[in-house]
Amino acid sequence: MSNKKQIEECIRDGLEGYFSDLDGVEPAAMYDMILKVVEKPLLDVVMKHADQNQSRAAEWLGINRNTLRRKLVEHKLIK
């Protein structure tokens, strides 16, 4: 199984667990919640592998360095 498929499977399993935990209650604002939940570990791991180099991490992520910096601050990964 490819890494991409493994990540996709983990997300599917997590979402199924989320719906199971809701126990029939309808979810709200899932899109923003999921993006925030996924974004923080994504940024954290990429920064680690980029040796905390924001320019390199931004390039790997395909985003602007200023955008990366803003997101790192939002998620309290940097001050």
C-alpha positions in Angstrom: 0.0 0.0 0.0 1.4 3.4 -0.9 2.0 6.1 1.7 -0.7 8.3 0.1 -3.2 5.4 0.5 -2.1 4.8 4.1 -2.7 8.5 5.0 -6.1 8.4 3.3 -7.1 5.3 5.2 -6.1 6.9 8.5 -8.2 9.9 7.7 -11.2 7.7 6.7 -10.9 5.6 9.9 -10.7 8.8 12.0 -13.8 10.3 10.3 -15.7 7.0 10.8 -14.8 7.1 14.5 -15.8 10.8 14.7 -19.3 9.9 13.3 -19.6 6.9 15.6 -18.8 9.1 18.6 -21.5 11.6 17.6 -24.0 8.9 18.3 -26.6 10.3 16.0 -26.0 14.0 16.7 -25.5 15.9 13.5 -22.0 17.4 13.1 -21.3 21.1 12.5 -18.5 23.0 10.9 -16.6 19.8 10.1 -14.6 21.3 7.2 -12.8 23.9 9.3 -12.4 21.5 12.2 -10.8 18.8 10.0 -8.5 21.3 8.3 -7.2 22.5 11.6 -6.8 19.0 13.0 -4.8 17.9 10.0 -2.9 21.1 9.5 -1.1 21.3 12.8 0.6 17.9 12.7 1.3 18.4 9.0 3.2 21.7 9.7 4.9 20.2 12.8 6.3 17.1 10.9 7.3 19.1 7.8 9.1 21.7 9.9 10.9 18.9 11.8 12.0 17.2 8.5 13.0 20.6 7.1 15.2 21.2 10.1 13.0 24.2 11.1 13.9 25.9 7.8 10.7 27.8 7.0 11.7 28.5 3.4 12.4 24.8 2.7 9.2 23.7 4.5 7.1 26.3 2.5 8.6 25.0 -0.7 7.8 21.4 0.2 4.3 22.4 1.1 3.8 24.4 -2.0 2.8 27.6 0.0 4.3 31.0 0.5 6.8 31.4 3.3 4.7 34.2 4.9 1.6 31.9 4.8 3.6 29.2 6.5 4.8 31.5 9.2 1.3 32.8 9.8 0.0 29.2 10.1 2.9 28.2 12.5 1.9 31.1 14.7 -1.8 30.3 14.6 -1.1 26.7 15.7 1.4 27.9 18.3 4.3 26.0 16.7 6.4 29.2 16.9 6.1 32.5 18.7 
